Amino acid sequence: MPLNTVNVTIAGQLVTDPILRKTDSGKPVVNIRLACTPQSFSRETGWEEKETIFVTATAWNKMAENISVSLAKGNRVLITGKIKPTSWSGNDGYKRTGWEIEIDEIGASLAFSSVTVNPPVRGTESDESIDQFLPPKDQWNTGATDEKEPF
């Protein structure tokens, strides 16, 4: 990891549905926008919301595909990743600069909702990479049974 890399973890609501795109070379990519509203507690007034900030984050490959079918506008998510500078041309032609997060991990927040996690479908690329860590399949490696031992 380069010395100038800054890792962040952030929570917020998705402000748009994730849209899966492909680069010219066919690589899946998804950009998401989060609204993050920090809160603080005051003994006099209770919880107070601070100014909302909007964050752009990018995911690639299988994670991008999973985000596009798993998350939707309004979902509260937690992301962790590397913050990186970015630049673009605005509608007025002026160059703009800002920051975006390259997502390392993302998950639905369980603070106000529940989710069902589905394991990878057998035979997928991600599943094959997991198989290398499992013991070989053979007739003697079948796991526990409910039968009593004969002695």
C-alpha positions, 0 to 999 in steps of 0.5 A: 500500500502506498504511503499516501493512501488514506483508508476511510470507513463511512456510513450513509444512505444511497441517494440513487440506484446503483447502475452497472456499467462496463468499461471499453474493455468490458470491466464491470464498474458501479458508482454510488452516491451516499448522503452522510449526515453526522449527528451530535448529542447535546444535553440541552437539545438532544440529537442534532444533525449537522450539514449533510455531505455527499460522497461518491464511491466506485466498485469494480468487477464482481463487487460492482455486479453484486452491488447493482443487484443487491442495493437500491436508493435509500439503503443505508450502507457502510463502506470502507476503502481508499480515498482518492482525488478525482477531477472532471469538467463541469457543465460550464466547462470549468475543471472541478476537483474532488474526492471519491472512495475506491470501495474495498468492502461494502455492506448493508447497515443493520442499524435500522433494517435487516437483510438476507445474505445469499452465498455465492452460487456453485460454479461461479468464479468467486466460488472456485477461488474458495474451493482451493481452501476446502478439503478434497471431496471424497467418500470418506470426507462426508461430514457428521451423521446422526447415526450412533457409533456401533460400539 
